[in-house]
């Protein structure tokens, strides 16, 4: 999604106190500020979920950073399942948001701020909602891949609504989760690069800033991609680290994230 954004503007506001965001994310570039996985922007309203330049996950709303993880996310070969469950109606402040990564609740944070009770977030407002883009800065696109992106209007679900552990203890997708989406809820990027809402709400997204590419690399069919950490110059890596382009007339090289010694391998 390095030059592509998705957007939708709700016709009416939904439940701004209670919602859930769930998505599978594979980073194409690390150690750099990545534009939001999902965000709402219109000064002074700015709510977004993103990775910062220290490779930590954070959430900010109206200038207040609620979440910054202590955990870092530096594996460009991995699909991360991220769930944020938000419910400001809860009486106990620490119950007003919860973060889950790959089925486990995150409990260690550099920043841990909880909203006031019945706080109205920017999500579910009538402002334009973006996926993979920060419209505050021109050309600021998320570098990586995304799959099975859900937004739930009016219910705070935990990660088990969207995934489960298989017999080997690996966290896997529930391809058709049993959830109630609410008025502004949606389910996009279920099958390849489709931005048609699969929730039944017809809350379809619009593609802007380029062409949305189907990489075939997804959480249930993980590809061995190029490793952006390999120390070579004169190159541009794109398409979820599946495309390598030389920036000069000289040759360049890109190592795979999968090391092999014998056998037959598809490239």
C-alpha positions in Angstrom: 0.0 0.0 0.0 3.0 2.3 -0.3 1.3 4.7 -2.8 -2.3 3.8 -2.2 -5.0 4.8 0.3 -8.5 3.7 1.1 -11.2 6.1 2.3 -14.8 6.3 3.3 -16.9 9.1 4.8 -19.8 7.8 6.9 -23.2 9.4 6.1 -24.0 9.7 9.8 -22.2 9.3 13.1 -22.1 5.9 14.8 -21.2 5.0 18.4 -18.2 7.0 19.2 -17.9 5.6 22.7 -17.7 1.9 21.8 -16.0 0.2 18.9 -13.4 -2.4 17.8 -10.7 -2.3 15.1 -9.2 -5.6 13.9 -6.6 -6.1 11.2 -3.8 -8.3 10.0 -0.7 -6.2 9.1 2.7 -7.0 7.5 5.2 -4.2 7.6 7.2 -3.5 4.5 9.5 -0.9 6.1 10.7 -0.7 9.7 12.4 2.0 11.9 10.4 4.7 10.2 7.2 6.5 11.1 4.5 4.5 9.3 1.2 6.3 8.4 -1.8 5.1 10.2 -3.3 1.6 9.8 -6.6 3.5 10.2 -7.2 7.1 10.9 -9.5 10.1 11.0 -8.1 13.5 10.3 -9.4 17.1 10.4 -7.6 19.5 12.7 -7.9 19.4 15.6 -9.5 15.9 15.2 -6.8 13.3 14.7 -7.3 9.7 15.7 -5.0 7.1 14.4 -3.4 3.7 15.0 0.1 3.5 13.7 3.8 2.4 14.2 6.3 5.0 15.3 9.9 5.3 14.3 10.9 3.1 17.2 8.7 0.3 15.7 6.2 0.6 18.6 2.5 0.6 18.1 0.5 3.6 19.3 -2.9 5.2 19.2 -3.6 8.9 19.5 -6.9 10.9 19.6 -7.3 14.7 19.7 -3.6 15.1 20.4 -3.5 12.7 23.4 -1.5 9.5 23.0 -3.4 6.8 24.7 -1.2 3.8 23.8 2.5 3.3 23.1 3.6 -0.3 23.5 6.9 -1.3 25.1 7.0 -4.1 22.6 8.5 -3.5 19.2 7.4 -4.9 15.9 10.5 -5.4 13.7 9.8 -8.6 11.8 9.1 -7.7 8.1 8.3 -11.4 7.5 5.5 -11.7 10.0 1.8 -11.0 9.8 0.7 -9.3 13.0 -3.0 -9.5 14.1 -3.8 -6.3 15.9 -7.1 -5.6 17.8 -8.1 -2.5 19.7 -11.2 -2.8 21.8 -12.5 0.6 22.9 -15.4 1.2 25.4 -15.3 4.6 27.2 -18.6 3.8 29.0 -16.8 1.4 31.4 -16.7 2.6 35.0 -13.1 1.3 35.6 -10.7 3.5 33.5 -8.4 0.6 32.6 -11.3 -1.2 31.0 -11.9 1.6 28.5 -9.4 0.2 25.9 -7.6 -3.1 25.5 -5.0 -4.0 22.9 -4.4 -7.5 21.6 -1.6 -8.8 19.3 -1.7 -12.3 17.9 -4.4 -13.3 20.3 -2.6 -12.1 23.4 -3.6 -9.1 25.5 -0.8 -6.5 25.7 -0.1 -5.4 29.2 3.3 -3.6 29.0 3.2 0.0 27.7 5.5 3.1 27.5 2.3 5.2 27.4 -0.9 4.1 29.1 -3.5 6.8 29.2 -7.3 6.1 29.5 -10.0 8.4 28.3 -12.6 9.9 30.6 -15.8 8.0 31.0 -18.2 8.4 28.1 -15.5 10.0 26.0 -16.4 10.5 22.3 -13.5 9.3 20.0 -13.0 10.5 16.5 -13.8 7.1 15.1 -17.4 6.8 13.9 -17.7 10.5 13.3 -18.8 11.9 9.9 -15.2 12.8 9.0 -13.4 10.8 6.3 -11.9 7.6 7.6 -8.7 6.4 6.0 -7.0 3.0 5.8 -3.2 3.1 5.2 -2.9 6.8 4.8 -2.3 10.0 6.8 -3.8 12.9 4.9 -2.1 15.5 7.2 1.1 14.9 5.2 1.0 14.6 1.5 2.2 11.3 0.1 2.3 9.7 3.6 1.2 6.1 2.9 1.5 2.9 5.0 4.4 0.8 3.7 3.3 -2.8 3.9 0.3 -5.1 3.5 -3.0 -5.4 5.2 -5.6 -8.2 5.3 -9.0 -9.0 6.9 -9.7 -5.4 8.2 -12.8 -5.1 10.4 -14.4 -2.1 12.1 -17.2 -2.7 14.7 -19.6 0.1 15.5 -21.1 -0.3 19.0 -19.5 -3.4 20.4 -16.1 -3.9 22.1 -14.8 -7.4 21.1 -11.6 -9.1 22.2 -9.2 -10.9 19.8 -11.0 -14.2 20.1 -13.9 -12.8 18.0 -11.5 -12.6 15.0 -9.0 -15.4 15.5 -8.2 -18.6 17.2 -5.2 -20.8 18.1 -4.9 -24.0 16.0 -3.7 -27.4 17.2 -0.1 -26.2 16.9 -0.6 -23.1 19.0 -0.5 -20.8 16.0 -2.9 -17.8 15.9 -5.0 -18.0 12.8 -7.9 -16.1 11.1 -11.5 -16.7 11.6 -12.4 -15.9 8.0 -16.1 -15.3 8.7 -16.3 -14.1 12.4 -19.7 -14.1 14.2 -19.8 -10.4 15.1 -22.4 -7.6 15.0 -20.9 -4.8 12.8 -23.4 -2.0 13.7 -24.3 0.9 11.3 -20.8 2.0 10.3 -19.0 -1.3 10.7 -17.2 -2.9 7.8 -15.1 -5.8 6.7 -12.7 -5.2 3.8 -9.6 -6.9 2.3 -11.1 -10.3 3.0 -10.1 -11.8 -0.3 -7.1 -10.2 -1.9 -7.5 -6.5 -2.7 -11.3 -6.2 -2.5 -12.5 -3.0 -0.9 -16.1 -4.1 -1.1 -17.6 -4.4 2.4 -18.2 -8.0 3.3 -20.1 -7.2 6.5 -23.5 -6.8 4.7 -23.6 -3.1 5.4 -22.3 -2.0 2.0 -19.9 0.4 3.6 -17.5 0.1 0.7 -14.2 2.0 0.5 -12.7 4.1 -2.3 -9.2 3.5 -3.6 -7.0 6.6 -4.0 -3.4 7.5 -4.6 -2.6 4.6 -6.8 -3.6 1.0 -7.5 -4.3 -1.5 -4.7 -2.2 -4.6 -5.5 -3.1 -8.1 -4.6 0.2 -9.6 -3.4 -1.3 -13.1 -2.7 0.8 -12.9 0.5 -1.8 -13.2 3.3 -1.9 -14.5 6.9 -3.2 -17.9 5.7 -0.7 -18.1 2.8 2.5 -16.4 4.0 5.1 -15.7 1.3 8.8 -15.6 1.8 9.5 -12.0 0.9 12.5 -9.8 0.4 14.3 -8.7 3.6 14.5 -4.9 3.7 17.2 -5.2 6.4 19.7 -6.7 3.9 22.5 -4.0 3.5 22.5 -3.1 -0.2 22.0 0.2 -2.0 20.7 1.3 -5.4 17.3 -0.3 -5.0 13.6 0.3 -4.2 11.5 -2.4 -2.6 7.8 -2.3 -3.0 4.6 -4.5 -3.2 5.0 -5.8 0.3 8.7 -6.5 -0.3 7.9 -8.7 -3.3 9.2 -6.3 -6.0 12.8 -5.1 -6.3 13.7 -2.2 -8.7 17.2 -1.0 -9.3 17.6 2.8 -9.0 20.7 2.8 -11.2 22.1 0.9 -14.2 24.1 -1.2 -11.9 22.9 -4.5 -10.4 21.6 -4.8 -6.9 20.5 -7.6 -4.6 17.8 -8.4 -2.0 18.1 -11.3 0.4 15.0 -13.4 1.2 13.7 -13.6 4.7 13.8 -17.4 4.3 17.3 -19.0 4.3 17.7 -22.3 2.4 20.5 -24.7 1.8 19.1 -27.7 0.0 15.9 -28.8 -1.7 13.6 -27.3 -4.3 12.1 -23.8 -3.7 9.7 -21.6 -5.6 10.7 -17.9 -6.1 
